[in-house]
């Protein structure tokens, strides 16, 4: 039972890494960098919330 969850996680992680590398390659062509900040907020008796901040910056080469 535990192995199925681990294999599912590892499969999803490899897919996410492949997608990220495609996005990174595309943004690199257009000289665009990005910064992603994630904050995980957990309060008493509530579900976990994620606050994200995504910023793009055009490189001047």
N, C-alpha and C positions, 0 to 999 in steps of 0.2 A: 504494500500500500504506500509506503514512504518513497519507494523508488519511482513510482509513477509520477508523483508530484515533483520529484527532483528532475526527472527526465523532461517533464513538461516545462519546468522553469528553464532548464538549460536550452531547450529547443526555442522557447520564446526569446531568450537572451540572445541567441545566435542570430535570429531573425531581426531583432532590434539593432544589433551591432551592424549587420549588413545594410539595413536601411539608413542608419546613421552615417556610414561610410559613403553611401551614395549621395546623401545630402551634403556632406562635407566636401566631396569632390565637385559637386555642382556649384556650391558657394565659392569654392576656391577659384574656379574659372572666372568668376565675376568679382574677385578680390573682396569678398564679404566675409567678415568674421562675426561670430556670435558668442554671447555669454548667457548661460542658463543658470539661474539660481532656483533651487527648490527648498522650501521650508515645509517640514512635516509638523502639523499642529495637532496635538491630541489634547482634548479637554475631558474632564470627568464625565462619564456616561454619554459620550458622543462618539461618532465615528471619526476616524482619522481623516483630517483634511490636508490637502496639499496646496500650498501657495507657490505660484511660479512667476518668475520674472525673466522674460526673454528679451534680450537687446541685441540689435544688429549694428555693425559698424563697417563702413566701407573703408578699405585700406587705400591709402594714398601712396602708390609706388612710383 
